[in-house]
Amino acid sequence: MQGKGFIKFIAIVLAIVCAYALSFTLVASSVEKDAKNYAKGDLAKEKAYLDSMSTEKVYPLLGFTYQSVKSKEINLGLDLKGGMNVTMEISLAELVKSLADNTTDANFNKALQNAQVQLNAGGKDYIKLFVNEFEKLSPGVKLADYFSNQDNATQLKSSASNGEVQTFLEKEATSAIDRSFIILRSRIDGFGVVSPNMQKQEGSNRILIEMPGVQDKERVSKLLQGSAELQFWQVYEVQEVVSLLENINKTLASTLKETTTTATADTTKATPATGGKLAGLEKAAIDTTKGGKLAGLGKKDSTAAKAAVAKSNPLFSILSIPTYQGENGQPALRPGPIVGWVAQKDTAKVNAYFKMPEVAASIPSTMKFMWGVKPMEGSKVFELYAIKVTSADGKPDLGGDAVSDSRNDFDQKGKPEVTMYMTSEGAAKWKKITAEAAADPQNKKSIAIVLDNAVYSAPTVQNEIPNGVSSISGNFTQEDTKDLSNILKAGKLPAPARIAGSYIVGPTLGAQAIHDGLISFIIAFIVILVFMALYYHRAGWVANFALLLNLFFIMGILVSLGAVLTLPGIAGIVLVIGLSVDANILIFERIREELAQGKNVATAIKEGFKHAMPSIIDSNVTLFILGAILWFFGSGPVQGFATTLCIGILSSLFAAVAISRVVFDSLLNRKIEINFDNNFTRNAFKNVAFNFVGRRKIYYVISTVIIVLGFVFYFKNDGLNLGVDFKGGRTYLVHFDKAVNTEDLKVKLNPVFGNETPEVKTAGEDSQVKITTTFHIEDQNPKTDKVVEDALNKGLAGSKYEIVSSQKVTPIIASDIVNGAFYAVLLSCLFMFIYIVVRFKKWQYGLGAVIALFHDVLMVLSFYTILDGVMPFSLEIGQDFIAAILTVMGYTMTETVVVFDRIREKLKESGKEDLHGEARNNLINFALNSTLSRTILTSLTVFFVLLVIFIFGGDSIRGFIFALLIGRIIGTYSSLCISTPIVIDLGSSAEKKN
């Protein structure tokens, strides 16, 4: 085999990269295990331990801190970890109206409403819809008359055409979404979510947010949907505040001492007051930042000393005054607006201290404290600022509405900076503020840029700025200036963000999902390993080695890419492992054919790999195309499934084909005997001669009967059982302490849901139900979610229950999902047709394959409608069902392509392009029978894997796996009895026309 050295090199490099990626998870787990051992069940102590280790180098070999290691470990999805998934929608209608100075023009506002209606119905590009509607309602009227004003003069002229206005609006819409993304990200960071995942949905006005571990829906709703408020404040310098902080520290020491029931003499002795006030403050700072690591928490003397410091210096034991070493070697106050440094874990305590009545009374009304927006780089330490209140009403010196524009630029030296432009009114105020800040050349003051009560930047004013054009420079990166530019524009145009969809998973359900997922994964993997070893003997162990490597590569690549592992993702991994066996089975069956012809093992292996490769490539390319389409049109768990599928296909090709070939060559070189069968499997599938083509009309009748029955049950059941993500609404998974009657629950919930009867179905067990309602689903009030949940709790009153998960999908999101599903299926069929026609140069093959695909979709849908209500679990049609449908289509294509490849190979051997009549019938029967062993073995392998997941994988994916199980059976039946035999009838029709 050529290129063995290169394959080994790639395998080693890939193994090192994957080992590196997975090592972070192992290190993080080790630290967390130490935390659990230290805390012994005390969650507060466990959290304190992990906080203290955040900046410690826990990966000594590479010098990574725990915080860095944690950010690089395997990302678990909400279904495995619990938490909240939110889809935020930026209101472009309100953005456009604001840009037009909230005009009251009837046609303008009607155009906004019409565009929103079209968008809700599945339309795309709100700005384009609005412009089209306006031109219909006001023909000949120029849009520039509404949007060309003093604030927009630099970007839009009064003579601009409607097309130029549309371009301007699209640019502003993109900018508004970018700004909203920055603001939402900062709010989530402030919320304290570990490893939040945020992404903009390209081509839409939506932002997807995943927050692992978050359960407080009301707080999240308020946090994300609040309007952003940009402010400019003057600030106090540290030397103006330090005496106040000393007084607060003394007040706290006195107050806390009075409330303490016991005090020891050692406490007063431990006060670090020697060396002057600043020296004492510096000592306290050192104790806080360096001695705060929990490596020393086990020492009694260290703990006692810290307790003593905390009693005599409550504030300064957790707050460090910024200092530096002066020329005389003594500590001196560091000039600037930062008045303190506090570890993230202590910020809440500082806030509580400042709110104590005794302390609040000492803080002047002209001062209020604010935190920096994020920790200092490479640490978990926040900066504290003292804001100067100069107005009697407590309002800021300048609001965000004073900013007309902001850009991220470069200064004359090529360093990143931000250029800010003020409105005419804002420029006048800005001139006054900057003049006061720069009045003293020896002590120039700073101005804080504040958003949502957090300081983003506090640049020092170098000189009076009279024209409203300011440059903000500093130690910025390009990303920093881009973010700051977006923040400065945040207050300019209000574009409210609303929760359009949400999905909440409780920690209990997440823990159960992890358990079920791992169990199903382990059992399915063992099933495959045992099957391959038993059926193919020693060659089976080569396949198993390739499978283990494949699993290692898949996990390593997923972690390297930062992909989120979900329960459907685990299902995807297990399926990929099952499907990767297909390549080995194809190769091994071809090798067995070569051995049956009397060839030696070395020649048989060479020929087997050679003849199997076209089928392997074709089948994997078709499945990869389906995975790519699924990734493009899916979201959340469906996209996670597609990501795993695509990565797994590439990894499987390398492991199952390239590496297994290298192993076989190594065994041959070492003269080790290689067996591809045993006494029980040696003659399996030999001399089979089913007349698939001759019985094809019987198969057509069977399929027709099932599809007709599906239509009958479709009308009997009043349509398909659409899930909430296809029709909109709210779904709650509720677990009761005992079995409940679904009809009784409907009766109880009907009046509290405004006489709208909800859907109530058993979910897996008699004590667990899924409740779906459209009650208030179109109400955009942020408080509506709580109103609906309060109604649910009222209806369920008198029972012991727990809401373990909930999902909300607005009609506009639902319409987008439906459209995405439709296009996914349609595009899949189109791409399959094109690929088959190009690859096999016969349109009959392409059309036969596409007919089989539609046949499979109709068959699965028919079984779903026939069995709905019969099975003990929900058979809803949702996003995961579309993933199942596309995967079923992939199965059928994989099976069909293998048969088509055998037909092409046989035609090539005969030197003919095609055969007709009985000769063609015999050729197709030969192709089907000669590949039957591979078809059955692959189908059984995947079927057993799916069966294991179905039994052990948990309720959350049981409906999804059921669709795959049905699809696996239908796909095998379709590839043998429909897709290939139908080529006969299509060919006959073409011959008659000729």
Buried (B, 14 or more C-beta within 10 A) or exposed (E): EEEEEEBBEBBEEBBEBBEBBBBBBEBBEEBBEBBBEBBEEEEEBBEBBBBBBBBBBBBEEEEBBBBBBBBBBBBBBBBBBBBBBBBBBBBBBBBBBBBBEEBEBEBBBBBBEBBBEBBBEBBEBBBBBBBBBBBEBBEEBBBBBBBBBEBBEEBBEEEBEBEBBBBBBBEBBEBBBBBBBBBBBBBBBBBEBEBBBBEBBEEBBBBBBBBBBBBEBEEBBEBBBBEBBBBBBBBBBBBBBBEBBBBBBBBBBEBBEEEEEEEEEEBEEBBBEEEEEBBBBBBBBEBBBEBBBBEBBEEEEBEBBBBBBBBBBBBBBBBBBBBEEEEEEEBBBEBBBBBBBBBBBBBEBBEEBBEBEBBEEEBEEEBBBBBBBBBEEEBBBBBBBBBBBBEEEEEBBBBBBBBBBBBBBEEEEEBBBBBBBBBEEBBEBBBEBBBBBBEEEEEBBBBBBBBBEBBBBBBBBBEBBEEBEBEBBBEBEEEBBBBBBBBBBBBBBBBBBBBBBBBBBBBEBBEBBBEBBBBBBEBBBEBBBEBBBEBBBBBBBBBBBBBEBBBBBBBBBBBBEEBBBBBBBBBBBBBBBBBBBBBBBBBBBBBBBBBEEEBEBEBBBBBBBEBBBBBBBBBBBBBBBBBBBBBEBBBBBBBBBBBBBBBBBBBBBBBBBBBBBBBBBEBBEEEEEBEBBEEEBEEEBEEEEEEBBEEBEEBBEEBEEBBEBBEEBBEEBEEBBBBBBBBBBBBBBBBBEEEBEBEEBBEBBBEBBEEEEBBBBBBBEBBBBBBBBBBBBEEBEBEBBBEBBEBBEEBBEEEEBEBBBBBBBBBBBBBBBBBBBEEBBEBBBEBBBEBBBEBBEBEBBBBBBBBBBEBBBBBBBBBBBBEBEEEEBBBBBBBBBBBBBBBBBBBBBBBBBBBBBBBBBBBEEEEEEEBEEEEBBEBBBBBBBBBBBBBBBBBBBBBBBBBBBBEBBBBBBBBBBBBBBBBBBBBBBBBBBBBBBBBBBBBBEEEEEE
